[in-house]
Amino acid sequence: MTAVLPSSFTVRPPAKEDAQALLELVSDYNTSVVGFADYTLDDAEDELTEPGFDPETDGWLVYDGDRLIGYGAVFGKGDHRQVDLDLVTTDLTVETYLLERILRRAAEFARMYGHSSVQLDAGNYQADVARRDRLAGCGFEPGTTFYRMRIDHAGPVAVPEVPDGVTVRRGTPDEANQRAGHAVLNQSFDGQFGFTPRPFEEWQAAQENFSAFDWSLLTLLELDGEVVAVRSSTNQFVEDENCGYIGRLGVLDNARGKGLAKFLLRDQFALDAAAGRAGTILHVDTNNPTPALGLYLSVGMQAVLVMEVLRREVAAA
């Protein structure tokens, strides 16, 4: 059954100029669930200008008069076998309306990219049990759980020793280093939940569009002439929590067990503390096939927020 909105409501595609209104909508929802905004104006602008996102077909704003009351969008990467949705509203009719359009667009993605179906993922704060139950009623099943990990820096943090035989490359302004980092990310995250390998040009464009990222924040580790580890950090938690953020940390299989991941973590802690950051944040999939959670706990990080991903298979239109 198709949801019908009241005649006084209007729907249109989003644009970058809607970022402030989207910030207010998302911040209000997040605050009601977890007690703080957990979103910034840069986050909103980045989302609305994500390379590959076509607002005319992939996003919807719902207004009651001049008040934004709902936002829905669907995002695909790489081969679009796995796509993500974003849906924010407190109006259940609007939620149903937007979800129907998201599902329809996901089915179109499947057809366009030659898949019999796609995996559609929805992020949810674990505290929002009611929303989880509503999504379950629409065919979404538990996918995985993510912890937001954090360590606080009360003062200077000791700079760790570089592991034997390792060369540290800080910053990757040239394409050769960018390609090396991209290759390690794709190899080290292959098969992990929700990870879609992206062609280099698509990945590069996404990094450069992300306002909290700079190529100086990408660090590579070289061992025996081969780039074997990468740490991609951003400033996305500086504005609201004065924290550094590790977006991706990957080590190739043949270089694991040599302390490279632990070095990259402690190195980031030292950099953040020296920059006056209150702490360092990252997210970890609790079902990660590598013992990542144990590693983060071992260096003093603690879980401060729990999020879950709910997944539904959507057949091609």
Buried (B, 14 or more C-beta within 10 A) or exposed (E): EEBEBEEEBEBEBBEEEBBEBBBBBBBEBBEEBBEEBBBBBBBBBBBBBBBBBEBEEBBBBBBBEEEBBBBBBBBBBBBBBBBBBBBBBEBEBBBBBBBBBBBEBBBBBBEEBEBEBBBBBBBBBBBBEEBBEBBEEBEBEEBBBBBBBBBBBEEEBEEBEEBEEBEBBEEBEEEEBBBBBBBBBBBBBEEBBBBBBBEEEBBBBBBEBBBBBBBEBBBBBBBEEEBBBBBBBBBBBBEBBBBBBBBBBBBBEEBBEBBBBBBBBBBBBBBBBEEEBBBBBBBBBBEBEBEBBEBBBEBBBEBBBBBBBBBBBBEBE
